[in-house]
């Protein structure tokens, strides 16, 4: 009898696990029959499809006014300070706070995990990353750390002044980092963010080039908190839903409604295994910014839009040697990587919306999730997809 009960419990667990997994998968854009671009995705359609890249997240929502968190992206699982990766940053619109920019611009590499959080938690992010780096074996003599910490403002749903994010949360996110599927939507640094007036969050996607184009992988992770006139796969979703920036000014029937601007921010992290250097990574980062426009963003005055790009190509890791010999892809071979970057970034941005859920937080403010079913029907009808 005990064996039968145990069997039933195990069977039920498997079934429930499958249902949970199925529900989670249904949250992504492709699970609704919508795809974008010409290149195939990687196994997980995530930044973790780039070999060695891991992601860790801590979500904080214990009280009614707490809707925030931390997302950590690790280029590899080793000592990043001792095995730096080529990197670049592109500032699309700089109304924001991105710690660590100047040294990356000067030296062309990253020496720590990349941390995403909220605007007033940059200091906690820095403290956590520095603590992590100093504790790494082999770093006993380190006295200078260029920590990379980016942010978006989650102040409508989260009481940012309470500064709930602590250094220990940053350390926890780093320790939690793993490969495989990446949780999206209202998690980590995306717990309290808003995108196109709907609930935004964390999103990710990847592209793998065909072998005759190099076979390289590009993976992207985003933290969406920006505005504009939402477009998905070329369809003017925001206008069709009657919810977009400046509607009050352009539509007579909307005069009594709240005026919506396009302010907000977006953090974009691009990873690749292609043999590229900092110069070429900056070129890729510029293309990631182009993907924002494909989603309907116009990079408003109050938007902090930043792209961080790095490569994990093994031979180009920067170690303590007097002379570095790197392998760099020819400029004429970069265009497929540009297309892959645009595709992966756009889909990551859309995934952040598809995965997000209606959220209530600080001062009772509530932000609705994108009406996914309605949007999917709209897009399929316009695109002639059955």
N, C-alpha and C positions, 0 to 999 in steps of 0.2 A: 504493500500500500504506500509505504514511504517512497519507494522507487517511482511508482506511478505519479505521485504528487510532485516529486522532484522533476520528473520528465515533463509534466504539464507546466510547471513553473519555467523550466528552461525553454520549452516551446513558446510559451507566452512572451518570454523575454526577447526571443529571436524575432517574433512577429512584431512586437512593439518597437523593437530596435529598427526593423525594416521600415515600419510606418514612419518613425521619427526621421530616419534617413531620407525617406521619400519626400516627406514634408519639407525638410531642409533643402533638398535638391530642387523642389518646385519653386523655391524663392528666386532662383536665378533666371535671368532673361531667356536663356536658351531652353530652359525647361518648359517655356510657354510656346515653343516653336518659333522663336525669333532669333535670328543670328545676324552677325554683322561682319563684313570684311571678306577677303578672299583667302586668307591663310588659315590653316587649322590651328586649333588651340592645343595646349599641352595636356597632359593626363588629367590635371586638376583644374585647368583653366584658371590658374592662379600664379602669383609671383613666385611661389614655391616650386613651379616647374623649372625654374632656373636652378641648376645643380648647386646644392649646398645652402641655398637661401632658406631661412626659417623666419617664422612670424610668431610672436607671442602677444597676448592681449590680457588686460585686466579691466573689467567693467565695474564701475562704481555707481550703484543706485539703491543704497540701503535706506535712504530717507527720501521724503517727497521732493526735496529741493536738490537732490544729488543725482545728476544725470551726466556723468563724465567718465573718463578712463584714460588708459594708456595703450598704445600699440607700438610694439618694438619690431623692427626689421633688422635681421642679422645677415650680413653678406656671406658669412661662413661661420662654422662652429668653433673655430680655433681662436687664438689670441689675435684679434683684429688689429690691435696696436702694433704688434710685431709682424703682422702679415697684412699690410694695408692693401686696399683695393683702389684702382684708378676710379676717379669720380669727377663729376661736374655738377654744377647747379645753374638753373636758369630762372631768372626773376621775371615772371610774366607781368605782374603788378604787385608792387612791394608794400602794400598797406598791411603789414604783418610783422611777425617776429620770428625770424629763422636764425637760431644760434649756430655758429660754426661756419657761416658762409665764407668769410674773408680768407680763412686759411685754405679751405677747399679750392677757392678761386686761385689762390697763389701757388699752391703745391700740387693740386690736381689729384688728391687722394682723400679717402676717408679712413679713419683709424678707430672708430667706435661703432657700436650699434646705432641705428637711426631711430629716434623716438618721436612719436606723434602724440600730442595731448591738447589741452585747452590753453587759451591765451595767457592766463595768469599762473599757469603751472610750468612755464619754461624753466624757472629756477629749480623746481623739484626735479624736472627732467635732467637738467645739467648735473645736479647733485647725485642723482641715481646713477647716471652713466659714468661719471667720474669715479664714484665709489666702486662700481663694477670693474672699471679698467684698472684702477690701482690694486685691486685684489687679485688680478690675474697673475698666475705664476710667470715669472720672467719680467714683471713690471715693477719690481721692488725699487728700482732707482728712478722711476718716472716722476717728473715734476711738472709736466705740461701735458694737458689732454684737450684735444679739440673735439668736444662733444657736439653731436648733431641733434638738435631738437627743434621740431617744427610744431605749428599750432593752427587751430582755427577757433573762433569764438563761439562757445556753446551757451552763452549767457541767457538766452531766452528760456531754456529748459533746465539749466544748471546754475546754481548759486556760485558763480565763479569766485566771488569775493571770499567765500568760505575756504577756498583753496583746499579742497578735499584730496587732491592728488598729492601723495607724499613720495619721497625718494624710495621708500620700501615697495611702493606699487610699481615703480619703474624697474626696480631690481627683480620683482616678481614676474613682470612681463618678459624681461630678458630671460629669466630662468625657465619660463613657460614656452619659450620659442621652439617651434617644431616645424617639420616639413608636412607635406600632404595638403588636404583641404584646408582652406582658410575661412573662418567664420566671418560673415558679412553683415551689414546693416547696423543695428543699434548695439554695437559692441565696441569695447576698447575706446579709442579716441573718437569714435563715431557715435557714442552713446547718446549725446545730446545735440548733434548737429542737424542743420536744416538745409535742404537743397531745393531750389525753385519753389519755395514755400511749403513743400512737402517734407516728410522726414527723410533726411539723408543718412550718411554713416560711412562705414568702411565698405569698399568694393575692390575687387581684384579680377584680373584676367591675364591671359597669356597668348602668345602666338609662336608657332614653330615654322621656320622657313623651310621650303622644300630643299632637298639635298643639293640640287643644282644651283641653289642660291646660297649655299653654305650650311644649311641645316641648323642654324643658330636659333636659340630661344630668347624671346623677350617677354618679361613678366612685369606687370604693373600693379601697384596697390595705391588706392586713393582714400583720402579723408574728405568727404564732400560737405561743404557748408556755404554754397554760393547760390547766386540767383541769375535771373535772365528770363528767356522765353524758351521753355523746354522743348527740345526736339529729340525724338528717338528714331533711329534708323531713317532719318530724313523726313519724318512726319512731324508737323507742327502740333505736338500734343498739348502744349501749354495754351495755345490759342483756342484749340478745339474744346478744351476743358474750361475755358473762360477764366484762367488763372495764370497771369503772367505780369511781368514788370510793366508799369506805366499804363495798365489797362484803363485806369480811372481817367487818364488824360486823353485817350484815343477812342473810347467808346462812350457814347452818350448815356446808355443804360447803366453804366458802371460808375456814374458820378458820385453816388452816395456810398460807394464801397471804399474800403481802406486802400490808400495808395501804396503800391508795392514797388520798391526800387529793386536794384539788382545787387545790393551789397552782400558781402560774405567772403568766404575764402575757400581755397582748395589746396591741399597738399598732395603732390603726386610723386611717387617713388618708382623709378624705372630700373630694372635689373636685366642684365644680359650675360650670356656666356661667350659672346663674340669677342674676338681679339681687337679691342678698340682702346684708345687712350683717352685722356681727359678732353682733348679737343673734339674728338669725334663723339664722345658722350655728351658734350654740350650741344652738339648738333642734334643728337637724338632727343635731348631734353626739350629743345625748341619745338620739335615735332609733337611731343606730348602735349605741349601747350596748345598746339593747333587743334587737338582733339576736344579741348574745352569748347571751342566754337561749334563743333559738330553737335554738341549737346544743347546749344542755345545760350551759352555764356558770352557776354561781351566784355568781361574783365572790368567791372565797374570801378569807380574811383575808390570805393571802400573795400575792395576785395584784395586779399593777400594771396596771390596765386604763385606757388613755387613748385619747381620740379627738381628732384634730386635723382641723378642717374649714376649707376656704377656698373662695373664689369667684374665678373669672377673668373675670367679666363686665367687658368692656372699659371701660365708662363709670364703673365703680366702682374702678378702679385708683387707688392713692393716690400722687400725684406732688407735687412741691414747689410747692404753690400755697397762697395765704393762705386761700382759701375753697374748700371741696369741695362739689360738688353731686352727690349720688348718686341712683340710681334703686333703689327698694326694692319688692319684691313685697308686695302686700297680705297681711296675716296670713291672711285667709280663703282665699288661694290657695296656702298652704304645705303643706296636707295631702298632695297628690300627691307632693311632694318628700320628705315624711316616709316615705311608703310606699316610694318608690324607694330611699331610703337604707337602710331595713331590708332590703329585698330584695337590694340589691347587697352589703351588708355580710355578710349570712348566706351568700350564695353564695361570696363571696371567702373566708370562713372555711372553708367546705367544700372549695373548690378547693385550699386550702393542704394539706389532708390527701390529697386525691385525687392531687395532683401529687408528693407526697413519696415518697422511696425509703428502704428500710431502710438505716440508717447505723450504722457502727461507729466509735468515736472514743476519747476520753480514757479511759485505764486499761482499755481493752478493752470499755468499755460499748457495748452495741448496743441500738438502738431500732428496732423493726419498723415497716414501713409498714402503713398501714391495709389489711386484706385486701379490697381494692376489689371484686374479682369476687364474693366472698361477700356483701359489703354490698349491692352493686347488685341481686343476685338477691333478697335479703331485702326490700329496699325495693320492688322491682317486684311481688313477691308480695303484700305487704301493701297496696300501692296499687292492685293490679289492673292493672298496666302490662305489656303484652306486648312 
